[in-house]
Amino acid sequence: MKHMQHKIADYIRFGQVLLALSTILMLGLLIPNGEKEMMQLYVMIGAIVAFLGGSFFFFFRAKKIREKMDDLEQEQAQ
């Protein structure tokens, strides 16, 4: 049970870090600071999508583990 709580906390932290990184990259993409090449834009957009996808994955995993843990607690209570 304790192991599952640590996993949930880790997944939430990973998701928050990836969300923060994607936000920083998005701000860097939106704030004009000179001319950017098209390849640079595509790489940044790809990284943003990858980080957002990773963030979604980790939040989703944390939710699934939390639901599984709740089910186990309910079974033990009965």
Backbone bond lengths (Angstrom), bond angles and torsions (degrees), N, CA, C in turn:
res aa  C-N    CA-C-N  psi(-1)  N-CA   C-N-CA  omega(-1)  CA-C   N-CA-C  phi
1 M - - - 1.452 - - 1.527 110.63 -
2 K 1.328 115.17 -43.91 1.463 119.52 179.73 1.528 110.51 -65.42
3 H 1.338 114.83 -36.32 1.461 120.46 179.17 1.531 110.70 -62.19
4 M 1.330 116.00 -40.62 1.463 120.16 179.77 1.530 110.86 -67.25
5 Q 1.316 117.88 -36.38 1.463 120.66 178.00 1.527 110.70 -65.34
6 H 1.329 116.31 -38.68 1.465 119.68 177.51 1.531 111.18 -67.09
7 K 1.329 116.31 -37.86 1.458 120.04 177.20 1.529 110.73 -63.49
8 I 1.312 116.47 -43.36 1.469 120.44 179.28 1.525 110.11 -60.89
9 A 1.326 116.56 -45.67 1.469 120.39 -179.85 1.529 110.53 -62.57
10 D 1.330 117.46 -41.15 1.463 120.59 179.07 1.522 111.42 -64.77
11 Y 1.332 116.77 -45.58 1.462 119.84 179.95 1.532 111.43 -62.17
12 I 1.307 116.82 -39.49 1.463 119.89 178.50 1.527 110.05 -65.59
13 R 1.326 117.50 -41.54 1.471 120.29 177.39 1.520 111.33 -62.81
14 F 1.345 117.14 -44.40 1.462 120.22 178.64 1.525 110.21 -60.15
15 G 1.323 116.49 -43.73 1.463 120.68 179.24 1.516 112.20 -62.51
16 Q 1.327 116.83 -40.58 1.465 120.13 179.61 1.526 111.52 -67.21
17 V 1.327 117.13 -39.80 1.463 120.56 179.14 1.531 110.36 -64.62
18 L 1.328 116.74 -45.25 1.461 119.43 179.34 1.527 111.52 -65.41
19 L 1.315 117.39 -36.30 1.459 120.93 177.04 1.526 110.62 -65.42
20 A 1.322 117.05 -41.35 1.467 120.74 178.08 1.529 110.91 -65.17
21 L 1.328 117.09 -42.26 1.467 119.75 178.67 1.521 111.63 -63.14
22 S 1.316 117.17 -41.91 1.466 119.37 178.99 1.528 110.82 -65.91
23 T 1.334 117.21 -35.04 1.467 120.10 177.25 1.515 111.12 -65.58
24 I 1.320 117.08 -42.70 1.466 120.88 178.90 1.516 110.31 -63.65
25 L 1.335 117.45 -43.18 1.459 120.08 178.18 1.527 111.18 -64.37
26 M 1.318 116.81 -38.87 1.465 119.92 179.14 1.521 110.85 -64.32
27 L 1.333 116.98 -41.76 1.462 119.76 177.12 1.524 110.76 -63.49
28 G 1.327 116.82 -39.96 1.456 120.52 177.24 1.513 112.39 -64.32
29 L 1.306 116.51 -30.32 1.461 120.87 178.36 1.522 111.36 -76.51
30 L 1.326 116.89 -35.39 1.463 120.77 -175.44 1.526 113.50 -83.63
31 I 1.320 117.42 -31.68 1.464 120.13 -178.47 1.528 108.65 -79.40
32 P 1.324 116.74 119.35 1.468 118.59 -178.48 1.534 111.04 -74.38
33 N 1.306 116.07 123.14 1.461 120.30 177.94 1.525 110.24 -137.13
34 G 1.276 115.90 44.86 1.455 120.47 -179.41 1.516 110.26 113.09
35 E 1.293 113.39 -175.93 1.456 119.32 -176.88 1.522 110.52 -84.66
36 K 1.314 115.91 136.54 1.463 121.47 178.91 1.514 108.50 -117.64
37 E 1.303 116.21 142.40 1.452 120.83 176.65 1.523 109.53 -76.05
38 M 1.316 116.23 157.16 1.466 120.46 -179.61 1.525 111.13 -63.62
39 M 1.324 116.64 -37.76 1.466 119.52 179.77 1.523 110.53 -62.32
40 Q 1.326 116.94 -39.99 1.461 121.45 178.74 1.531 110.45 -63.09
41 L 1.328 116.70 -41.19 1.462 120.34 177.91 1.527 111.14 -63.12
42 Y 1.327 116.78 -44.18 1.459 120.22 -179.67 1.527 111.99 -64.40
43 V 1.316 116.75 -39.49 1.459 120.18 178.59 1.522 110.25 -65.46
44 M 1.331 117.11 -43.11 1.464 119.99 179.52 1.528 111.30 -65.20
45 I 1.319 117.32 -42.36 1.464 120.38 178.75 1.526 110.13 -64.37
46 G 1.335 117.16 -40.71 1.458 120.84 177.27 1.522 111.85 -62.26
47 A 1.334 116.03 -41.65 1.469 119.76 178.83 1.523 110.64 -65.97
48 I 1.325 117.17 -40.06 1.467 120.85 178.60 1.526 110.50 -61.67
49 V 1.329 116.54 -45.62 1.467 120.53 179.89 1.528 110.31 -64.51
50 A 1.331 116.74 -40.90 1.466 119.98 179.38 1.530 111.14 -64.41
51 F 1.326 117.21 -43.86 1.460 120.12 179.47 1.521 111.63 -66.23
52 L 1.331 117.13 -40.25 1.471 119.51 177.36 1.524 110.91 -65.56
53 G 1.331 116.97 -39.68 1.457 120.47 176.95 1.521 111.57 -63.59
54 G 1.332 116.42 -42.69 1.464 120.23 176.95 1.515 111.95 -63.39
55 S 1.319 115.89 -40.71 1.460 120.61 178.38 1.529 110.51 -62.24
56 F 1.318 116.43 -45.85 1.465 120.85 177.95 1.526 110.09 -60.02
57 F 1.334 116.99 -43.44 1.461 121.17 -179.73 1.527 111.25 -59.11
58 F 1.343 116.90 -47.41 1.463 119.72 -177.25 1.525 111.98 -68.30
59 F 1.337 117.79 -39.02 1.467 119.38 176.37 1.531 111.02 -65.21
60 F 1.332 116.46 -38.12 1.453 121.27 178.87 1.526 110.48 -65.33
61 R 1.334 117.11 -43.56 1.474 121.06 178.29 1.523 110.90 -62.64
62 A 1.333 116.65 -41.68 1.470 120.00 179.07 1.525 110.24 -62.33
63 K 1.321 116.46 -39.66 1.464 119.94 179.24 1.528 110.80 -65.17
64 K 1.331 116.71 -42.95 1.463 120.33 -179.95 1.527 111.43 -64.49
65 I 1.323 117.50 -41.98 1.461 120.56 179.31 1.522 110.28 -66.82
66 R 1.337 116.75 -38.33 1.469 119.98 177.70 1.531 110.50 -63.34
67 E 1.342 117.16 -41.70 1.462 119.88 177.80 1.526 111.13 -64.15
68 K 1.325 116.39 -40.69 1.460 120.47 178.25 1.528 110.97 -63.78
69 M 1.325 115.99 -40.70 1.459 120.66 178.97 1.533 110.44 -65.46
70 D 1.338 117.10 -41.21 1.464 120.75 177.74 1.530 111.01 -62.22
71 D 1.346 116.12 -40.60 1.468 119.55 178.10 1.526 110.86 -63.33
72 L 1.317 116.91 -41.20 1.467 120.09 178.72 1.527 111.54 -64.40
73 E 1.321 115.93 -39.08 1.478 119.75 178.36 1.518 110.99 -65.52
74 Q 1.325 116.83 -39.47 1.469 120.18 178.87 1.521 111.09 -66.69
75 E 1.329 117.14 -38.10 1.461 120.61 178.35 1.535 110.43 -66.74
76 Q 1.306 117.10 -38.46 1.456 120.24 -179.52 1.530 110.65 -70.97
77 A 1.326 117.33 -31.02 1.451 120.95 -179.04 1.537 111.36 -72.32
78 Q 1.305 116.57 -24.63 1.479 119.03 -176.93 1.466 111.95 -86.30
